[in-house]
């Protein structure tokens, strides 16, 4: 019950973030909070997908019997941990940076690139590699047993190795997005006051 209910407060946070998003242009000071609000909206999206869809996928009793500990668990972990708590942390970092250094503007192009690179990178990581491997493992677990789906013989098949290497596409995009966000924080912290 508690695992299922953890989604509720984060959905409420997403609702609040979306309401703030609709008011971004109503006052000049609200426009300055655009990127923290975008991060909080991303929290709501990844909460729905990561904790909601993929969390329920692996936490139902029948799923626990067949697919717990396979790559389906990693799908939930990546989308819920980085997608929810990573973006929540980034949103708070940018919010705090906005109040610590209000005179320094965020570079809109850098922030847009970083935000979308993180989201697209995470989505590709899951869709290209983690989820397909998890579904293939789930089928193997259902048809032959969990021991087989986790065995070295099964996991070292060429298809699964290729899917693991394909994950580099999403990983690389995500890392580049993280570097863009890091560079933005460095610029905020070390820009001299005019």
C-alpha positions in Angstrom: 0.0 0.0 0.0 2.7 2.5 1.0 4.7 1.7 -2.2 1.6 2.4 -4.3 0.8 5.6 -2.4 4.2 7.2 -2.8 3.0 8.3 -6.2 0.3 10.6 -4.8 2.4 13.4 -3.2 4.6 13.6 -6.3 1.5 13.8 -8.6 0.3 16.7 -6.4 3.7 18.4 -6.8 3.4 18.0 -10.6 -0.1 19.5 -10.5 1.2 22.5 -8.5 4.2 22.8 -11.0 1.8 22.8 -13.9 -0.4 25.5 -12.3 2.8 27.6 -11.9 3.7 26.9 -15.5 0.4 28.3 -16.7 1.2 31.5 -14.7 4.8 31.9 -15.8 4.1 35.0 -17.9 1.6 36.7 -15.5 4.4 38.5 -13.5 8.0 39.3 -14.4 9.4 37.5 -11.4 7.5 34.3 -12.4 9.3 34.1 -15.8 12.6 33.9 -13.9 11.4 30.6 -12.3 10.7 28.8 -15.7 13.5 26.2 -15.4 12.8 25.1 -11.9 9.1 24.8 -12.8 10.0 22.7 -15.9 12.1 20.4 -13.7 9.1 19.9 -11.4 6.8 19.1 -14.4 9.4 16.5 -15.4 9.2 15.1 -11.9 5.5 14.6 -12.4 5.9 13.0 -15.8 8.6 10.6 -14.7 6.7 9.8 -11.5 3.7 8.7 -13.6 5.9 6.6 -15.9 8.6 5.4 -13.5 6.9 5.0 -10.2 3.4 4.6 -11.6 3.6 2.4 -14.7 6.9 0.6 -14.2 6.5 0.5 -10.4 3.2 -1.3 -10.7 4.6 -3.5 -13.4 7.2 -5.0 -11.0 5.3 -4.8 -7.7 2.2 -6.8 -8.3 2.4 -10.2 -6.6 2.4 -12.2 -9.9 5.2 -9.9 -11.2 7.2 -10.4 -8.0 7.2 -14.1 -8.7 8.3 -13.9 -12.3 10.2 -10.7 -13.0 11.5 -9.2 -9.7 15.3 -8.7 -10.1 15.3 -8.7 -13.8 16.0 -5.7 -16.1 12.3 -4.7 -15.5 13.4 -3.7 -12.0 16.2 -1.5 -13.5 13.6 0.2 -15.7 11.6 1.2 -12.6 14.8 2.2 -10.8 16.2 4.4 -13.5 12.9 6.2 -14.3 11.8 6.6 -10.7 15.2 7.4 -9.2 16.6 9.8 -11.7 13.4 10.8 -13.4 11.7 11.7 -10.2 14.3 12.4 -7.5 17.0 13.5 -9.9 14.7 16.2 -11.5 13.3 17.1 -8.1 16.8 17.8 -6.9 17.7 19.7 -10.1 14.5 21.8 -9.7 15.5 22.7 -6.1 19.1 23.4 -7.1 17.9 25.9 -9.8 15.4 27.4 -7.5 18.0 28.0 -4.8 20.4 29.3 -7.4 17.8 31.8 -8.6 17.4 33.1 -5.1 21.1 33.1 -4.2 22.1 34.9 -7.4 18.9 36.7 -8.6 20.9 39.1 -10.8 22.4 36.3 -12.9 20.2 35.1 -15.8 20.0 31.5 -16.8 21.2 30.9 -20.3 18.0 29.8 -21.9 19.6 27.8 -24.8 21.9 26.0 -22.4 19.0 25.2 -20.0 16.7 24.1 -22.8 19.4 21.8 -24.2 20.3 20.3 -20.8 16.6 19.8 -19.9 15.7 18.0 -23.1 18.9 16.1 -23.3 18.3 14.6 -19.8 14.7 13.7 -20.6 15.5 12.3 -24.1 18.6 10.4 -22.8 16.7 8.8 -20.0 13.8 7.8 -22.3 16.2 6.3 -24.9 18.2 4.5 -22.2 14.9 2.8 -21.1 13.3 2.3 -24.5 16.4 1.1 -26.5 18.0 -1.1 -23.9 16.6 -1.7 -20.4 12.9 -2.3 -21.2 13.5 -4.6 -24.2 16.0 -6.7 -22.2 13.6 -6.8 -19.3 10.7 -8.0 -21.5 12.9 -10.7 -23.1 14.0 -11.8 -19.6 10.4 -11.8 -18.4 9.4 -14.1 -21.2 12.3 -16.4 -20.5 11.4 -16.4 -16.8 7.7 -17.2 -17.5 8.5 -20.0 -19.9 11.7 -21.5 -18.4 12.1 -20.1 -14.9 13.8 -17.2 -13.2 17.0 -19.1 -12.8 17.3 -19.3 -16.7 16.4 -15.6 -17.3 19.2 -14.5 -14.9 21.7 -17.1 -16.1 25.0 -16.2 -17.7 24.1 -18.4 -20.7 20.9 -16.4 -21.3 22.3 -12.9 -20.6 25.4 -13.4 -22.9 23.3 -13.9 -26.0 24.3 -11.7 -28.9 20.9 -9.9 -29.0 21.1 -9.0 -25.3 24.7 -7.9 -25.6 23.8 -5.6 -28.6 20.9 -4.1 -26.6 23.2 -3.4 -23.7 25.7 -1.6 -26.0 22.8 0.3 -27.6 22.1 1.9 -24.2 25.2 4.0 -24.9 23.1 6.2 -27.1 20.8 7.3 -24.3 23.6 7.3 -21.7 25.7 9.7 -23.9 22.8 12.1 -24.5 22.0 12.1 -20.7 25.6 12.8 -19.8 25.8 15.7 -22.2 22.6 17.1 -20.7 24.1 16.7 -17.2 27.2 18.6 -18.3 25.0 21.4 -19.7 23.2 21.7 -16.4 26.5 21.6 -14.5 27.9 24.3 -16.7 24.9 26.5 -16.1 25.3 26.2 -12.3 29.0 27.0 -12.6 28.1 30.1 -14.6 25.6 31.2 -12.0 27.9 30.7 -9.1 31.0 32.3 -10.7 29.6 35.2 -12.7 30.7 38.4 -11.1 28.1 40.9 -10.0 27.8 43.9 -12.3 
